[in-house]
């Protein structure tokens, strides 16, 4: 038994090291702005690195005045517009951008409405990296990569803390972090690095407070994590209710600490919305139904649509999820280059094998059916909140579909969903299957990213790419189909 435990710990350390290596690899190999919305996140982090928190409105634009040398990294050096011609990155592009700053000394107003009201806590690691790059005298491109590096290290530090704190189901956390999407987003300037990290950490603390003997330090950390989770994205705050036990023991104060921490998080979130102006920034989107450019709806008007006929809205949610479920599955495993590059198709059932093996590796604790149903209800309810948030803020007024939801938004929910299905004891050999599948998946994703970005190029268009050979589609990334 002791030998089995030591072997399990060695495998867990190996898998965490693999996550670290993959995250840092993606931070280096992914060309600038090839993570979703990374250009807007870069501008928001740059604003914070200059000591400013709030954006301003100028006419139809919402953003801030920023150095032209930084803005031209995206506008000139590494544009991300849609293109049907293959786009390949070359070392010469990095060299030109590295030496371009002296010709770009002015400042310009930058428009980034999509992230204007996001909390500065999401951008603190990236902003710190950008500031360190400036202090070291690096050009804007160098500071950009420094921001990525610090952002990645922050995500890995939170994952490490979550793995140490979670009282059971450690493989559930590992499995979610071993999906290429986690490493890819963490290795960028996206706030997903912080969102996923604090999501995992908040869940681990809630479970620790709710299911282990009382420890004052754990409770204090819970009261700190809840506001950070709410500021990351308020829809994830219900995850902390996972620490509530069913049935609850009499005179147990732990549930009240969890509920109080969640209430504190909600208050802090509302205060930030008030401080930041609380104004929704409307923006244009390409409708996934019509293909036409449309404007997102004002929140109050869209909320009125839901309240007018809640049953019709639930039908919209059900039909949107049914229609988009395959896309969510692909994105939560890994789809690179702003959702343009698919992994070899065999990588996706491999990810399913890894997740299944993680479930069968066991939680190491016994739970009632009521407890498991409670956890799954939290996952389902939070997923509904995510879809509703996107309908309210990212979808045209009165649309019969939901626009903008991406699979990566569900990554913080995945560990709790896996724990809900974990048996008490592990099934034999599942730990080895879990680790083997995970390592193969990460190696495949790393090779796919390098080949697609730097060797064969890729087409920046969404949807399922055409393929001429099923064998190539199964074994190669989509740019080589």
RODO-2510 file (C-alpha; in nm, 4 decimals, decimal comma):
residues 481
     n   res          X          Y          Z
     1     x     0,0000     0,0000     0,0000
     2     x     0,2816     0,2422     0,0913
     3     x     0,4630     0,1525    -0,2315
     4     x     0,1448     0,2259    -0,4313
     5     x     0,1116     0,5647    -0,2635
     6     x     0,4719     0,6570    -0,3427
     7     x     0,4274     0,5498    -0,7047
     8     x     0,1105     0,7589    -0,7297
     9     x     0,2886     1,0648    -0,5909
    10     x     0,5741     1,0207    -0,8384
    11     x     0,3273     1,0078    -1,1257
    12     x     0,1493     1,3178    -0,9980
    13     x     0,4788     1,5071    -0,9773
    14     x     0,5659     1,3952    -1,3300
    15     x     0,2311     1,5148    -1,4620
    16     x     0,2618     1,8518    -1,2877
    17     x     0,6095     1,8912    -1,4383
    18     x     0,4600     1,8099    -1,7799
    19     x     0,1958     2,0818    -1,7321
    20     x     0,4686     2,3317    -1,6423
    21     x     0,6781     2,2343    -1,9442
    22     x     0,3797     2,2527    -2,1820
    23     x     0,2693     2,5915    -2,0471
    24     x     0,6138     2,7466    -2,0871
    25     x     0,6509     2,5843    -2,4297
    26     x     0,3261     2,7412    -2,5521
    27     x     0,4291     3,0782    -2,4043
    28     x     0,7365     3,0702    -2,6272
    29     x     0,6133     2,8954    -2,9426
    30     x     0,2765     3,0688    -2,9884
    31     x     0,3175     3,3839    -3,2019
    32     x     0,1968     3,7087    -3,0425
    33     x    -0,1822     3,7550    -3,0290
    34     x    -0,2674     3,4006    -3,1398
    35     x    -0,4652     3,3275    -2,8233
    36     x    -0,8310     3,4414    -2,8244
    37     x    -0,8589     3,8207    -2,7755
    38     x    -0,4940     3,8397    -2,6684
    39     x    -0,4561     4,1750    -2,8437
    40     x    -0,7259     4,3326    -2,6243
    41     x    -0,5923     4,1631    -2,3119
    42     x    -0,2442     4,2967    -2,3938
    43     x    -0,3792     4,6528    -2,4068
    44     x    -0,5669     4,6124    -2,0787
    45     x    -0,2554     4,4703    -1,9067
    46     x    -0,0457     4,7515    -2,0551
    47     x    -0,2871     5,0069    -1,9070
    48     x    -0,2423     4,8509    -1,5630
    49     x     0,1374     4,8321    -1,6038
    50     x     0,1346     5,2121    -1,6428
    51     x    -0,0387     5,2473    -1,3062
    52     x    -0,3889     5,3101    -1,4431
    53     x    -0,6977     5,1017    -1,3697
    54     x    -1,0015     5,2611    -1,5356
    55     x    -1,0657     5,3041    -1,9068
    56     x    -1,2250     5,6079    -2,0720
    57     x    -1,4685     5,6691    -2,3549
    58     x    -1,3841     5,8731    -2,6645
    59     x    -1,6712     5,8927    -2,9050
    60     x    -1,7634     5,5357    -2,9991
    61     x    -1,4398     5,3965    -2,8549
    62     x    -1,3681     5,2673    -2,5037
    63     x    -1,0074     5,2175    -2,3989
    64     x    -0,7005     5,4269    -2,3147
    65     x    -0,4075     5,6132    -2,4626
    66     x    -0,1116     5,3749    -2,4926
    67     x     0,2340     5,3663    -2,6566
    68     x     0,2200     5,3301    -3,0337
    69     x     0,5154     5,0894    -3,0216
    70     x     0,3017     4,8458    -2,8258
    71     x    -0,0128     4,8917    -3,0347
    72     x     0,1742     4,8383    -3,3616
    73     x     0,2881     4,4953    -3,2437
    74     x    -0,0623     4,3804    -3,3297
    75     x    -0,1628     4,6344    -3,5918
    76     x     0,1505     4,5943    -3,8080
    77     x     0,3829     4,3167    -3,6921
    78     x     0,1420     4,0377    -3,5955
    79     x    -0,2087     4,1106    -3,7307
    80     x    -0,4836     3,8565    -3,6690
    81     x    -0,7512     3,9420    -3,9238
    82     x    -0,9419     3,6669    -4,0987
    83     x    -0,7601     3,5294    -4,4027
    84     x    -0,8103     3,2353    -4,6373
    85     x    -0,4410     3,2411    -4,7334
    86     x    -0,2115     3,0279    -4,5144
    87     x    -0,0327     3,2350    -4,2497
    88     x     0,3126     3,1219    -4,1353
    89     x     0,5266     3,2859    -3,8687
    90     x     0,8971     3,3355    -3,9342
    91     x     1,1904     3,4332    -3,7085
    92     x     1,2410     3,7418    -3,9289
    93     x     0,9038     3,8737    -3,8094
    94     x     1,0249     3,8627    -3,4502
    95     x     1,3512     4,0330    -3,5462
    96     x     1,1756     4,3199    -3,7253
    97     x     0,9348     4,3741    -3,4364
    98     x     1,2217     4,3625    -3,1845
    99     x     1,3988     4,6535    -3,3557
   100     x     1,0938     4,8601    -3,4589
   101     x     1,0389     5,0639    -3,1408
   102     x     1,2574     5,3677    -3,2286
   103     x     1,0257     5,4476    -3,5231
   104     x     0,7145     5,4301    -3,3034
   105     x     0,7561     5,6919    -3,0315
   106     x     0,4074     5,8439    -3,0228
   107     x     0,1029     5,7434    -2,8194
   108     x    -0,2402     5,6583    -2,9581
   109     x    -0,5851     5,5901    -2,8201
   110     x    -0,6457     5,2147    -2,8122
   111     x    -0,9975     5,0714    -2,8373
   112     x    -1,0608     4,7561    -2,6313
   113     x    -1,4312     4,7598    -2,5358
   114     x    -1,4653     4,3822    -2,4897
   115     x    -1,2465     4,3855    -2,1778
   116     x    -1,2867     4,7475    -2,0650
   117     x    -1,4672     4,6629    -1,7388
   118     x    -1,2676     4,3498    -1,6512
   119     x    -1,1150     4,3624    -1,3042
   120     x    -0,7461     4,4614    -1,2759
   121     x    -0,6863     4,1524    -1,0623
   122     x    -0,7141     3,9461    -1,3813
   123     x    -0,4284     4,1386    -1,5395
   124     x    -0,1968     4,1871    -1,2419
   125     x     0,0502     3,9057    -1,3343
   126     x     0,0659     4,0052    -1,7013
   127     x     0,1024     4,3738    -1,6104
   128     x     0,3823     4,2872    -1,3693
   129     x     0,5624     4,1036    -1,6485
   130     x     0,5195     4,3983    -1,8860
   131     x     0,6537     4,6339    -1,6202
   132     x     0,9531     4,4108    -1,5534
   133     x     1,0244     4,4031    -1,9254
   134     x     1,0244     4,7836    -1,9339
   135     x     1,2507     4,8032    -1,6278
   136     x     1,4974     4,5656    -1,7940
   137     x     1,5044     4,7861    -2,1014
   138     x     1,3476     4,5277    -2,3297
   139     x     1,1699     4,6389    -2,6476
   140     x     0,7935     4,6108    -2,6542
   141     x     0,8091     4,2608    -2,8024
   142     x     1,0418     4,1473    -2,5227
   143     x     0,8124     4,2976    -2,2604
   144     x     0,5200     4,1184    -2,4251
   145     x     0,6906     3,7821    -2,3763
   146     x     0,7889     3,8770    -2,0212
   147     x     0,4206     3,9422    -1,9536
   148     x     0,3324     3,6004    -2,0912
   149     x     0,5971     3,4352    -1,8743
   150     x     0,4828     3,5959    -1,5483
   151     x     0,1196     3,5222    -1,6349
   152     x     0,2096     3,1563    -1,6916
   153     x     0,4035     3,1322    -1,3653
   154     x     0,1081     3,2788    -1,1746
   155     x    -0,1266     3,0186    -1,3246
   156     x     0,1117     2,7357    -1,2378
   157     x     0,1581     2,8652    -0,8834
   158     x    -0,2181     2,8675    -0,8265
   159     x    -0,2491     2,5192    -0,9741
   160     x     0,0273     2,3959    -0,7433
   161     x    -0,1475     2,5482    -0,4404
   162     x    -0,4807     2,3947    -0,5441
   163     x    -0,3223     2,0499    -0,5784
   164     x    -0,1726     2,0806    -0,2311
   165     x    -0,4979     2,2014    -0,0728
   166     x    -0,7665     1,9855    -0,2315
   167     x    -0,8578     1,7100     0,0173
   168     x    -0,9611     1,4474    -0,2399
   169     x    -0,9948     1,3986    -0,6137
   170     x    -0,6523     1,5405    -0,6978
   171     x    -0,6551     1,3667    -1,0349
   172     x    -0,9656     1,5647    -1,1288
   173     x    -0,7671     1,8876    -1,1005
   174     x    -0,4707     1,7349    -1,2805
   175     x    -0,6884     1,6069    -1,5640
   176     x    -0,8401     1,9510    -1,6297
   177     x    -0,4960     2,1119    -1,6247
   178     x    -0,3524     1,8430    -1,8541
   179     x    -0,5919     1,9387    -2,1326
   180     x    -0,3907     2,1400    -2,3876
   181     x    -0,6329     2,4331    -2,3555
   182     x    -0,5154     2,4977    -1,9984
   183     x    -0,1487     2,5158    -2,0944
   184     x    -0,2186     2,7120    -2,4121
   185     x    -0,4271     2,9801    -2,2398
   186     x    -0,1956     2,9955    -1,9384
   187     x     0,0993     3,0518    -2,1715
   188     x    -0,0559     3,3681    -2,3134
   189     x    -0,1497     3,7150    -2,1882
   190     x    -0,5093     3,6003    -2,1536
   191     x    -0,6741     3,6437    -1,8112
   192     x    -0,7774     3,2776    -1,8496
   193     x    -0,4497     3,2024    -1,6722
   194     x    -0,5828     3,3756    -1,3604
   195     x    -0,9454     3,2681    -1,4097
   196     x    -0,8590     2,8982    -1,4325
   197     x    -0,6004     2,9202    -1,1565
   198     x    -0,8245     3,0985    -0,9066
   199     x    -1,1165     2,8768    -1,0124
   200     x    -0,9198     2,5637    -0,9235
   201     x    -0,7851     2,7241    -0,6053
   202     x    -1,1265     2,8462    -0,4918
   203     x    -1,2771     2,5007    -0,5453
   204     x    -0,9918     2,3344    -0,3559
   205     x    -1,0285     2,5729    -0,0604
   206     x    -1,4066     2,5312    -0,0466
   207     x    -1,3738     2,1517    -0,0414
   208     x    -1,0969     2,1720     0,2191
   209     x    -1,2969     2,3974     0,4508
   210     x    -1,6144     2,1933     0,4031
   211     x    -1,4704     1,8419     0,4348
   212     x    -1,1697     1,8614     0,6679
   213     x    -1,1290     1,9616     1,0353
   214     x    -1,1388     2,3306     1,1138
   215     x    -0,8270     2,5333     1,0376
   216     x    -0,8260     2,9090     1,0800
   217     x    -0,5719     2,9614     0,8001
   218     x    -0,7894     2,7724     0,5502
   219     x    -1,0909     2,9860     0,6393
   220     x    -0,8881     3,3056     0,6039
   221     x    -0,7691     3,1930     0,2616
   222     x    -1,1298     3,1173     0,1667
   223     x    -1,2350     3,4749     0,2449
   224     x    -0,9535     3,5992     0,0209
   225     x    -1,0184     3,3563    -0,2639
   226     x    -1,3930     3,4221    -0,2903
   227     x    -1,3602     3,7908    -0,3884
   228     x    -1,0787     3,7063    -0,6314
   229     x    -1,2973     3,4395    -0,7907
   230     x    -1,5924     3,6790    -0,8153
   231     x    -1,3711     3,9461    -0,9726
   232     x    -1,2347     3,6870    -1,2164
   233     x    -1,5879     3,6233    -1,3392
   234     x    -1,8893     3,6407    -1,1156
   235     x    -2,0530     3,3395    -1,2799
   236     x    -1,7889     3,1115    -1,1237
   237     x    -1,8633     3,2122    -0,7640
   238     x    -2,1218     2,9288    -0,7155
   239     x    -1,8337     2,6790    -0,7487
   240     x    -1,7468     2,7509    -0,3856
   241     x    -2,0820     2,6025    -0,2812
   242     x    -1,9170     2,2665    -0,3521
   243     x    -1,7903     2,2822     0,0068
   244     x    -2,1451     2,2515     0,1454
   245     x    -2,2066     1,9003     0,2793
   246     x    -2,5254     1,6995     0,2362
   247     x    -2,6552     1,6064     0,4832
   248     x    -2,5003     1,8773     0,6999
   249     x    -2,3879     1,8033     1,0548
   250     x    -2,5598     1,9918     1,3360
   251     x    -2,3733     2,2848     1,4934
   252     x    -2,1218     2,2810     1,2090
   253     x    -2,0149     2,6368     1,1310
   254     x    -1,8196     2,5499     0,8152
   255     x    -2,1152     2,5955     0,5763
   256     x    -2,1720     2,9426     0,7168
   257     x    -1,8104     3,0366     0,6516
   258     x    -1,8467     2,9227     0,2896
   259     x    -2,1713     3,1149     0,2409
   260     x    -2,0252     3,4245     0,4083
   261     x    -1,7182     3,4101     0,1835
   262     x    -1,9423     3,3825    -0,1243
   263     x    -2,1505     3,6780    -0,0045
   264     x    -1,8312     3,8807     0,0431
   265     x    -1,7257     3,7895    -0,3096
   266     x    -2,0591     3,9056    -0,4503
   267     x    -2,0346     4,2393    -0,2654
   268     x    -1,6784     4,3004    -0,3876
   269     x    -1,7882     4,2225    -0,7450
   270     x    -2,0764     4,4722    -0,7247
   271     x    -1,8453     4,7363    -0,5780
   272     x    -1,6012     4,6910    -0,8649
   273     x    -1,8821     4,7227    -1,1194
   274     x    -1,9886     5,0455    -0,9481
   275     x    -1,6319     5,1803    -0,9400
   276     x    -1,5647     5,0946    -1,3043
   277     x    -1,8817     5,2698    -1,4120
   278     x    -2,0875     4,9550    -1,4505
   279     x    -2,1492     5,0447    -1,8128
   280     x    -2,1759     4,7662    -2,0630
   281     x    -1,9568     4,8210    -2,3680
   282     x    -2,1528     4,7275    -2,6800
   283     x    -1,9535     4,5922    -2,9726
   284     x    -2,0029     4,4477    -3,3189
   285     x    -1,9968     4,0721    -3,3785
   286     x    -2,0356     3,8470    -3,6778
   287     x    -2,3556     3,6519    -3,6134
   288     x    -2,2977     3,2764    -3,6226
   289     x    -2,6499     3,2367    -3,7642
   290     x    -2,6619     3,5018    -4,0367
   291     x    -2,2944     3,5689    -4,0991
   292     x    -2,3738     3,9414    -4,0895
   293     x    -2,2182     4,2064    -3,8656
   294     x    -2,4530     4,2834    -3,5763
   295     x    -2,4421     4,4785    -3,2503
   296     x    -2,4599     4,3117    -2,9103
   297     x    -2,7699     4,3937    -2,7063
   298     x    -2,7947     4,6314    -2,4095
   299     x    -2,8055     4,4162    -2,0974
   300     x    -3,1328     4,5596    -1,9633
   301     x    -3,3108     4,5119    -2,2946
   302     x    -3,1872     4,1539    -2,3306
   303     x    -3,2830     4,0752    -1,9710
   304     x    -3,6343     4,1987    -2,0498
   305     x    -3,6486     3,9476    -2,3362
   306     x    -3,5653     3,6641    -2,0937
   307     x    -3,8133     3,7789    -1,8300
   308     x    -4,0897     3,8144    -2,0845
   309     x    -4,0798     3,4412    -2,1620
   310     x    -3,8389     3,2398    -1,9430
   311     x    -3,9543     2,9097    -2,0933
   312     x    -3,8662     3,0309    -2,4430
   313     x    -3,5237     3,1349    -2,3165
   314     x    -3,4624     2,7891    -2,1685
   315     x    -3,5454     2,6428    -2,5098
   316     x    -3,2880     2,8784    -2,6639
   317     x    -3,0278     2,7572    -2,4135
   318     x    -3,1076     2,3909    -2,4814
   319     x    -3,0936     2,4304    -2,8597
   320     x    -2,7719     2,6359    -2,8464
   321     x    -2,5978     2,3823    -2,6233
   322     x    -2,7124     2,0924    -2,8407
   323     x    -2,5899     2,2722    -3,1521
   324     x    -2,2604     2,3875    -3,0050
   325     x    -2,1686     2,0886    -2,7868
   326     x    -1,9232     1,9415    -3,0433
   327     x    -1,7535     2,2813    -3,0717
   328     x    -1,7318     2,3113    -2,6927
   329     x    -1,5754     1,9649    -2,6734
   330     x    -1,3095     2,0503    -2,9320
   331     x    -1,2284     2,3841    -2,7692
   332     x    -1,2066     2,2554    -2,4137
   333     x    -0,9505     1,9954    -2,5241
   334     x    -0,7539     2,2225    -2,7549
   335     x    -0,8063     2,4382    -3,0601
   336     x    -0,5209     2,6797    -3,1197
   337     x    -0,4631     2,9996    -3,3136
   338     x    -0,7773     3,1837    -3,1972
   339     x    -0,9864     2,8693    -3,2551
   340     x    -0,8450     2,8141    -3,6049
   341     x    -0,6227     2,5066    -3,5590
   342     x    -0,7602     2,1634    -3,4741
   343     x    -0,5390     1,8949    -3,3247
   344     x    -0,5209     1,5585    -3,5012
   345     x    -0,8693     1,4164    -3,4576
   346     x    -0,7378     1,1166    -3,2659
   347     x    -0,6256     1,3571    -2,9939
   348     x    -0,9856     1,4214    -2,8897
   349     x    -1,0821     1,0594    -2,8063
   350     x    -0,7396     1,0359    -2,6396
   351     x    -0,8427     1,3267    -2,4159
   352     x    -1,1688     1,1454    -2,3400
   353     x    -0,9684     0,8351    -2,2443
   354     x    -0,7533     1,0479    -2,0130
   355     x    -1,0573     1,2024    -1,8437
   356     x    -1,2234     0,8624    -1,8067
   357     x    -0,9095     0,7161    -1,6513
   358     x    -0,8894     1,0137    -1,4154
   359     x    -1,2454     0,9415    -1,2986
   360     x    -1,1742     0,5717    -1,2466
   361     x    -0,8557     0,6492    -1,0532
   362     x    -1,0857     0,7238    -0,7594
   363     x    -1,1456     1,0140    -0,5233
   364     x    -1,0073     0,8401    -0,2147
   365     x    -1,3139     0,9342    -0,0083
   366     x    -1,6724     0,8158     0,0233
   367     x    -1,9638     1,0449    -0,0640
   368     x    -2,3393     1,0089    -0,0541
   369     x    -2,5489     1,0189    -0,3688
   370     x    -2,7009     1,3463    -0,2427
   371     x    -2,3542     1,5009    -0,2265
   372     x    -2,2687     1,3916    -0,5792
   373     x    -2,5987     1,5227    -0,7148
   374     x    -2,5332     1,8529    -0,5385
   375     x    -2,1930     1,8857    -0,7080
   376     x    -2,3385     1,8051    -1,0484
   377     x    -2,6210     2,0553    -0,9892
   378     x    -2,3571     2,3236    -0,9179
   379     x    -2,1800     2,2371    -1,2426
   380     x    -2,5040     2,2481    -1,4417
   381     x    -2,6228     2,5690    -1,2772
   382     x    -2,2892     2,7439    -1,3335
   383     x    -2,2885     2,6348    -1,6977
   384     x    -2,6360     2,7890    -1,7303
   385     x    -2,5034     3,1119    -1,5777
   386     x    -2,2196     3,1185    -1,8325
   387     x    -2,4615     3,0782    -2,1213
   388     x    -2,6939     3,3427    -1,9750
   389     x    -2,4076     3,5889    -1,9288
   390     x    -2,3156     3,5475    -2,2953
   391     x    -2,6771     3,5904    -2,4034
   392     x    -2,7053     3,9104    -2,1993
   393     x    -2,3776     4,0712    -2,3037
   394     x    -2,2556     3,9067    -2,6249
   395     x    -2,5631     3,8294    -2,8363
   396     x    -2,7850     4,0473    -3,0613
   397     x    -3,1119     4,1645    -2,9075
   398     x    -3,3850     3,8997    -2,9031
   399     x    -3,1760     3,6398    -3,0887
   400     x    -3,2929     3,2773    -3,0841
   401     x    -2,9373     3,1557    -3,0195
   402     x    -2,6447     3,2330    -2,7865
   403     x    -2,3357     3,3957    -2,9343
   404     x    -1,9760     3,3853    -2,8184
   405     x    -1,9663     3,0996    -2,5670
   406     x    -1,6435     2,9031    -2,5960
   407     x    -1,5507     2,5645    -2,4566
   408     x    -1,2661     2,7079    -2,2476
   409     x    -1,5238     2,8919    -2,0343
   410     x    -1,6248     2,5555    -1,8856
   411     x    -1,2722     2,4505    -1,7845
   412     x    -1,3059     2,5721    -1,4199
   413     x    -1,6176     2,3512    -1,3853
   414     x    -1,4502     2,0354    -1,5086
   415     x    -1,2715     1,9224    -1,1873
   416     x    -1,5942     1,9284    -0,9853
   417     x    -1,7808     1,7428    -1,2596
   418     x    -1,5139     1,4701    -1,2609
   419     x    -1,5163     1,4415    -0,8807
   420     x    -1,8931     1,3942    -0,8928
   421     x    -1,8432     1,0685    -1,0865
   422     x    -1,5302     0,9365    -0,9124
   423     x    -1,5632     0,6049    -0,7261
   424     x    -1,4211     0,5789    -0,3768
   425     x    -1,1442     0,3339    -0,4677
   426     x    -0,9314     0,3361    -0,7814
   427     x    -0,9775     0,0824    -1,0574
   428     x    -0,6543    -0,1086    -1,1229
   429     x    -0,4098     0,0314    -1,3804
   430     x    -0,6153     0,3469    -1,4416
   431     x    -0,3448     0,5736    -1,2966
   432     x    -0,0955     0,4484    -1,5552
   433     x    -0,3500     0,4854    -1,8377
   434     x    -0,4304     0,8358    -1,7160
   435     x    -0,0661     0,9438    -1,7090
   436     x     0,0237     0,7824    -2,0420
   437     x    -0,2717     0,9350    -2,2268
   438     x    -0,1999     1,2766    -2,0754
   439     x     0,1657     1,2796    -2,1778
   440     x     0,0880     1,1659    -2,5339
   441     x    -0,1822     1,4335    -2,5576
   442     x     0,0534     1,7125    -2,4471
   443     x     0,3305     1,5981    -2,6838
   444     x     0,0822     1,5841    -2,9719
   445     x    -0,0517     1,9307    -2,8979
   446     x     0,2947     2,0816    -2,8701
   447     x     0,4031     1,9324    -3,2021
   448     x     0,0778     2,0485    -3,3632
   449     x     0,1246     2,4067    -3,2448
   450     x     0,4863     2,4297    -3,3613
   451     x     0,4102     2,2766    -3,7013
   452     x     0,1015     2,4904    -3,7616
   453     x     0,2511     2,8221    -3,6536
   454     x     0,6090     2,7956    -3,7791
   455     x     0,6271     2,5263    -4,0499
   456     x     0,3128     2,4701    -4,2583
   457     x     0,1080     2,7740    -4,1605
   458     x    -0,2651     2,7889    -4,0929
   459     x    -0,5805     2,9557    -4,2203
   460     x    -0,7527     3,1994    -3,9833
   461     x    -1,1074     3,0841    -4,0437
   462     x    -1,3399     2,9124    -3,7993
   463     x    -1,5365     2,5950    -3,8657
   464     x    -1,4314     2,2439    -3,9620
   465     x    -1,1553     2,2685    -4,2250
   466     x    -1,1920     2,0639    -4,5449
   467     x    -0,9873     1,7467    -4,5628
   468     x    -0,8760     1,5259    -4,8493
   469     x    -0,7764     1,2219    -4,6460
   470     x    -0,9374     1,0780    -4,3341
   471     x    -0,6010     0,9315    -4,2319
   472     x    -0,4372     1,2757    -4,2438
   473     x    -0,7224     1,4252    -4,0433
   474     x    -0,6812     1,1577    -3,7768
   475     x    -0,3010     1,1892    -3,7468
   476     x    -0,2111     1,5492    -3,8393
   477     x    -0,3224     1,8986    -3,7274
   478     x    -0,5844     2,0666    -3,9440
   479     x    -0,3486     2,2927    -4,1496
   480     x    -0,2032     1,9728    -4,3029
   481     x    -0,5364     1,8134    -4,3952
***
